[in-house]
Amino acid sequence: MIGFAAKRLFGVAVTLLVAAAILFFLLDILPGDPARFMLGINATEDAVAALRTELGLDQPAFNRFFIWLFGLFQGDLGISFSQRMPVTQLMAERLQVSLPLALGALALSTLIGLPIGIFAAQHRGKLGDTLAMVLAQIGIAIPNFWFAMLLVLAFAVTWRILPPGGFVPWGENPLLALRSLVLPTIALALPQAAILARVMRTSLVDVMQADFIRTARAKGLSQSQAIWRHGVRNALLPVLTIMGLQFAFLIAGTIIVENVFYLPGLGRLIFSAISARDLIVVRSAILVLVAMVILVMFIVDLAYALVDPRIRTGGGQDDG
C-alpha cells in the first residue's frame, strides 16, 4: 500500500507542476497590460513603466514563472496587483468560506444520494425505484443557481428561517457562520445527490447480477444481506470516481452559488480578480483549486486500493 501511495503521490507532483506551467503561460499571453489597467488610460508611459517594474512585469516570462514557482514552494503566492495584499492572506480568508461549503455539499450529497441509490437498486422495477429515479432525474435537470434562488425565496423571504445571503466570519459567531452556509450547501448538494443516486443504483444493479451474489444467496443470505455484505463494496468503485469528479464540480460551482448568496468565497475572489486583470490572484487561486481537485482524486485512488486490494497490483475487481 505504501508503494502504491508513493507512485500516486509522484504522479500528483508531476501533474501539479505541469498544471502550474500551463496555467502561467496561458494567462501570460492574454492581451492587456495589468499596469495600464490599474493606472487607467490617461496614465503616462513613465508611470506605467515604473509600475511594471514594481510588479516585476518587465522581466521575461520564464523568469517570472520560476520566481512564482519558487514562491509556491515557500508558501508565498505573491502580492495582489489590485489589492496590494499577499495572495496567501486573501485566499486563506476566502477558503474559510469556499472549503466548508464544498466539503459540506459533498458530505450532504453522499448522505442523501447513496442510500437512495441503494434503496432503488433493492426495489428495482417497483414503485419505490421509479419514484426515486424520477426525483433523481428532476434533481439533475434543475440548475443549481435557479434552485438556490428558490431556496432563498422559500426559506429566507417567505418563512424567514435562514439568512438570504452574506457571511458572518467564523471568529465572530460560528453558529451564524454555519447558518449562512446552510442554503448554499443545500443548493450545491441536491443536484449532486441526484447524480450519485443514479450512479449507485446502476452500479449496484450490475453487481447484483454477478456470480458471487448468486453464490451468497445460495448459501442462505437474503437479498439485503448479500447486497450489504458483498454488493455495496464492489458497487462503490465507480461511485468513488464520480464523487472525486463531483468535488471538482462543487468547487467550480461555488463561483455561481457564492454570487447568488453574496458569500465572500474563493469564487467571488477569482471573479473580481479577472475583472481587475489581477493575474497573480487568478493564477494562484486557480492553481489552488486544481491542487485541491488533484488531491481529492489522489484520495479516491487510495480509497480504490482499500476497497479493492487487487488494484494495488493491477488485478481486477474483487468478487466479495
C-alpha positions, 0 to 999 in steps of 0.5 A, a space after each residue: 500500500 505504501 508503494 502504491 501511495 508513493 507512485 500516486 503521490 509522484 504522479 500528483 507532483 508531476 501533474 501539479 507542476 505541469 498544471 502550474 506551467 500551463 496555467 502561467 503561460 496561458 494567462 501570460 499571453 492574454 492581451 492587456 497590460 495589468 499596469 495600464 489597467 490599474 493606472 487607467 488610460 490617461 496614465 503616462 508611459 513613465 508611470 506605467 513603466 515604473 509600475 511594471 517594474 514594481 510588479 516585476 512585469 518587465 522581466 521575461 516570462 520564464 523568469 517570472 514563472 520560476 520566481 512564482 514557482 519558487 514562491 509556491 514552494 515557500 508558501 508565498 503566492 505573491 502580492 495582489 496587483 489590485 489589492 496590494 495584499 499577499 495572495 496567501 492572506 486573501 485566499 486563506 480568508 476566502 477558503 474559510 468560506 469556499 472549503 466548508 461549503 464544498 466539503 459540506 455539499 459533498 458530505 450532504 450529497 453522499 448522505 442523501 444520494 447513496 442510500 437512495 441509490 441503494 434503496 432503488 437498486 433493492 426495489 428495482 422495477 417497483 414503485 419505490 425505484 421509479 419514484 426515486 429515479 424520477 426525483 433523481 432525474 428532476 434533481 439533475 435537470 434543475 440548475 443549481 443557481 435557479 434552485 438556490 434562488 428558490 431556496 432563498 425565496 422559500 426559506 429566507 423571504 417567505 418563512 424567514 428561517 435562514 439568512 438570504 445571503 452574506 457571511 458572518 466570519 467564523 471568529 465572530 459567531 460560528 453558529 451564524 457562520 454555519 447558518 449562512 452556509 446552510 442554503 448554499 450547501 443545500 443548493 450545491 448538494 441536491 443536484 449532486 445527490 441526484 447524480 450519485 443516486 443514479 450512479 449507485 443504483 446502476 452500479 449496484 444493479 450490475 453487481 447484483 447480477 454477478 456470480 458471487 451474489 448468486 453464490 451468497 444467496 445460495 448459501 442462505 443470505 437474503 437479498 439485503 444481506 448479500 447486497 450489504 455484505 458483498 454488493 455495496 463494496 464492489 458497487 462503490 468503485 465507480 461511485 468513488 470516481 464520480 464523487 472525486 469528479 463531483 468535488 471538482 464540480 462543487 468547487 467550480 460551482 461555488 463561483 455561481 452559488 457564492 454570487 447568488 448568496 453574496 458569500 465572500 468565497 474563493 469564487 467571488 475572489 477569482 471573479 473580481 480578480 479577472 475583472 481587475 486583470 489581477 493575474 497573480 490572484 487568478 493564477 494562484 487561486 486557480 492553481 489552488 483549486 486544481 491542487 485541491 481537485 488533484 488531491 481529492 482524486 489522489 484520495 479516491 485512488 487510495 480509497 480504490 486500493 482499500 476497497 479493492 486490494 487487487 488494484 494495488 497490483 493491477 488485478 481486477 475487481 474483487 468478487 466479495 
